[in-house]
């Protein structure tokens, strides 16, 4: 296939017409991102300024949280706050002071906006500036919105990282910045591969600890690890940094092309590239092939949910032999999605945005072998005899780079195998 370069001449789905949907949405809000962001930033605390619904959502998304010192919580806006009878800013200041005196380990505090805080127009940016002044230099306070009015579930991470960019220190020279909250084990693999290629220095956003925050400036080049980081990319561009365009590192091919783009930027020779990547590529191909036996020739339909849909469709079609019927994404950032769209063979409907009833009608008409969708849609579709995969699992599970390529394919193969086992049992 591509052997890491160059990209195919065909433009695949890059110029395919995009079906724009603007109707009822059925996705989680951006608060969900706190579940993986709080694991990544070890001295941060996420204080959601919201309602009991927000607190319940977080607890449900995080599973049962029985750990002594959680790193996220909810400052509940009571009815008197919502009715404007109390000064929510004063109450917030008191809550924050209490939290920080109890938890001296917190170095970064995020005030996270929600639907209720937006509805009452609570100015969390002003609150963050004020609290930063009060608690400087020990704690820095930043705000971002995770509200369901403004964000779908992966946009919470984008909003969080974009809010951090203006406070990053100036860059100190030519550096590669990896952008996106990868699980530590995957981030370590990326850093190891880059070190073996001789690419460096490499910094990461978000850093695991506040004192490791990367610098950024005109000599910074950056690579996104997630396709939903459009606002973060724009914020980095405003600081003068330059993005390295590449497909996203999902599957053997995506990882190779992503690494190849970074290697080209840093002048790595073909020999070095082959020496470092040949063995993990071969392992990844073998692992993908094991799962592809179940996936080959089966059809897949992506409902818009995570913004991972386009690179994942590219992986499933090109590496696993699946046929994509429709690839829906909540938002398609043409520049970021372009390299993956260019690799996706023409054929599927590419849709942007959500109109859940119309999309479900198309799913029912196509009856794909596998539908990738949000949690709320999975159960009804399963009840209709369709096989589903929860998109949210793809964000919670380590799926990037070579060592996870087989696991990524298995995530899609498992529901298909489960469905055929159920059929076998029913037939017996
Ligand atoms: S932010 Fe909005 S959508 Fe999200 S849990 Fe709170 S009320 Fe619900």
Boltz pocket constraint, residues with backbone or C-beta under 6 A from the ligand:
constraints:
  - pocket:
      binder: B
      contacts: [[A, 29], [A, 30], [A, 31], [A, 50], [A, 51], [A, 53], [A, 54], [A, 55], [A, 57], [A, 113], [A, 114], [A, 115], [A, 116], [A, 146], [A, 147], [A, 148], [A, 149]]
      max_distance: 6.0
